[in-house]
């Protein structure tokens, strides 16, 4: 069963958010690879990892619901 337009929009937003968080984590973990990147911060990394986990779960739920 295909996703509803609302679910497709949600999936798109979650996918974009996942990409943004992954990029932020990359910058925080490897600041030397990004010119002028901020130094690592464990609390921020942990928060972003939790948000990424929640996004992955929501995307999985959407896929299972279709």
C-alpha positions, 0 to 999 in steps of 0.5 A: 500500500503506498504512503498517503500524501501526508506520510510522504511529506512526513517521510521527506521532512524526516529524511532531510532532518536525518541528513542534517543531523548526520552532517552536524555529527560529522562536523562535531566528531571530525572538526578538522575535516571541516574548515573552521568546524567547532570542537567536539562536544559530547553532550551535543553529540549525544543529543544529536544521536538520540534525535537521529535514533528517533528519526530512524524509528519514525521512518521505520514506523512509516515504512512498516505502516505502508 
